[in-house]
Amino acid sequence: MEKHIAADLMQENLKLCAQLNVMMEKVEHITPDEELRAMRGHLGEVMAAIDLHLFRPLLRQYPDLEPHG
């Protein structure tokens, strides 16, 4: 993959993760507790999949794209 494409994907990935964090904050207001736990779990699965299958492969190929230094 060309670096400019990887950089664009990384930026989109970061925006997507930010939006998922907003969703996680909103989920905290769900009741009853079993629905809250289920929604947390589903969002956690999505976040883990993004990290494992999108974020990490980009960083393996281009470590300098690490957003936190």
N, C-alpha and C positions, 0 to 999 in steps of 0.2 A: 504494500500500500504506500502511496506517495505521502510524504510528510504533511503536505498542506491539507490533504484529505483527513489524515489522522488528527491534525490540529483542529479542523472544523468539527469532526466527530467528538473530540474531547470537549469542545465548548458546548455543543448540544447536550452531551452527557451531563455536564455540570449543571446546565439549566434544568434538565430533566430531574436530576437528583434534588435540586433546590425545590422544585415543585412537589416532589414526593415528600420532602420534609414538611412542606406546608400542609399537605394532606395528612401526614402523621399527627401534626398538631391539632387538626380539626377532629381527627378520630378520637382523640382523648376525651371528647365530650359525649361520646356514645354511651348510652345505657340500653340495656342491662350489661353487666360485666362480661357475660359470655360473648356478646356481640362485639364489645370493645376488644377482647382478646383475639377474636377471630379476625377482625379487621387489621389489628396490629400485625398479626401473623402473616396475613396476605400481603400487606405492604412490605413487611420484612423480607418475604420471599422475592418480591419484585426487586427490591433494592439489592439483595444478595445476587440475584441473577444478573442485574446490570453490572455490578462490580466484577463478578466472575467472568462473564462472557463478553463484556464491552470494555470496561475500564481497564482491567488488568492486561488484556491482550494489547491494547494500545500502548500502555506503559512499558510492556516488555519490548515492543518494537522501538518505541521512542521514549526512553526514560526522561528525557529533558522536557517532556510535556506534563510532567507531574505538576499539578496546580499549586501544591503547597511547598514548592521549592525543590 
